[in-house]
Amino acid sequence: MSNQTKILDDILYQKLRPWLDQNSLDQKFASKISTVRSVSTDYPFKYEIDFLRPTDNKTKYYNKLILNNTKEECTKIVNLIQEDDNEKLIKYWLEDTLNKRIKTRLKDIGKLIKEKDYALSYIDPKKASFELDQTHKANTFIIQLLKLAYMQLYLEIQAAFGSYIEDKLIVQDFYTQLLFEPVPDETFIKEIQVIEIEAKPEPKTKRLQSKTPSSFYSFTYKQFNTNPDKLADLWDSLKLNNLISKHTTLVNFKKVFSGSEVKTPVQWTGNISELFYFIKLIYSDHKLVEDLRQKQWEVTCQCFVDADGNPFERSKFRSLKRPNLTGDTIEKVVAHLI
């Protein structure tokens, strides 16, 4: 697997360039629209493109191709980077993907828009004239949408690995730092707003009829998608206070709070009482993670091992209490998640 965005790059640099003679006839694309497969993914996208409606066969084809490929490439690249537990490798992938590849493509698109006069105003339905060259309008639509695709890719990857990136970009920065064009009134790329709805308690009759609770693989931090930096701060604080191994990578650590399966448990270098109190604070006291239906100690044993790499015994957590010497420290550590 690689971090190359082949289809998007082909549209910008190679045979899929919309202004080529071979891609000029609108009717050519009528039968090709159905050949673009729709991408289905469970990836929790943070941004969405809400662009103008395509107007002919050519723009419909490219619209479907670009939007589907952007989702596919985003999922692929994020998974590729997450596979590496080595912090240096993660930083290498981010540098190569964001700075060397995507930023370069956005700069090239900025130059292309000026050279070929693909200004957004040509396709603005409130301003554009229908007497203008329809081929030029179609090409403008495609390149403007391609610009948004690279922007979304950058923003999604940046959001997924925010703790590794110091200089984070917002949408306006792409225009002022890379495209060198005025920020439009409508940028067509928006952050997806996540609305949290408090679950209503189930009637007692339903509880009696409910099936055995499903298996849980890890904890699910309630702000996992909205405030990922808090987990990075927690990770730093736990290492600083010698509660987890210094070799724990941020990627592995976040898995413990993602709700997904943990393949590499985190090595807890504090004592078992400290782990007990840490879990009690995040689960029972502050309710920072989702309900596990009394399975919190089972999940703890799946997510953490002791300093020697041995699994914890669930039964030993039952009789433990707040550690006198380090209780205050653990409370300060947990405060990073609140």
Stockholm file with secondary structure:
# STOCKHOLM 1.0

chainA/1-338         MSNQTKILDDILYQKLRPWLDQNSLDQKFASKISTVRSVSTDYPFKYEIDFLRPTDNKTKYYNKLILNNTKEECTKIVNLIQEDDNEKLIKYWLEDTLNKRIKTRLKDIGKLIKEKDYALSYIDPKKASFELDQTHKANTFIIQLLKLAYMQLYLEIQAAFGSYIEDKLIVQDFYTQLLFEPVPDETFIKEIQVIEIEAKPEPKTKRLQSKTPSSFYSFTYKQFNTNPDKLADLWDSLKLNNLISKHTTLVNFKKVFSGSEVKTPVQWTGNISELFYFIKLIYSDHKLVEDLRQKQWEVTCQCFVDADGNPFERSKFRSLKRPNLTGDTIEKVVAHLI
#=GR chainA/1-338 SS CCCCCHHHHHHHHSTTCTTSGGGCCGGGGTTTGGGSCCCCCCCCCSEEECCCCCCSHHHHHHHHHHHHHHHHHHHHHHHHHHTCCCHHHHHHHHIIIIIIIIHHHHHHHHHHHHHTTCCGGGGCTTTCCTTSCHHHHHHHHHHHHHHHHHHHHHHHHHHHTGGGCSSCCCHHHIIIIIICSCCCSCCSEEECCCCCCCCCCCCHHHHHHCCCCCCCCSCBBTTTTTCHHHHHHHHHHHHHTTSBCTTCCHHHHHHTTBSSCCSSCEEBCSCHHHHHHHHIIIIIISCCBCCCTTCHHHHHHHHEECTTSCBCCGGGGTTCCCCTTTHHHHHHHHGGGC
#=GC SS_cons         CCCCCHHHHHHHHSTTCTTSGGGCCGGGGTTTGGGSCCCCCCCCCSEEECCCCCCSHHHHHHHHHHHHHHHHHHHHHHHHHHTCCCHHHHHHHHIIIIIIIIHHHHHHHHHHHHHTTCCGGGGCTTTCCTTSCHHHHHHHHHHHHHHHHHHHHHHHHHHHTGGGCSSCCCHHHIIIIIICSCCCSCCSEEECCCCCCCCCCCCHHHHHHCCCCCCCCSCBBTTTTTCHHHHHHHHHHHHHTTSBCTTCCHHHHHHTTBSSCCSSCEEBCSCHHHHHHHHIIIIIISCCBCCCTTCHHHHHHHHEECTTSCBCCGGGGTTCCCCTTTHHHHHHHHGGGC
//
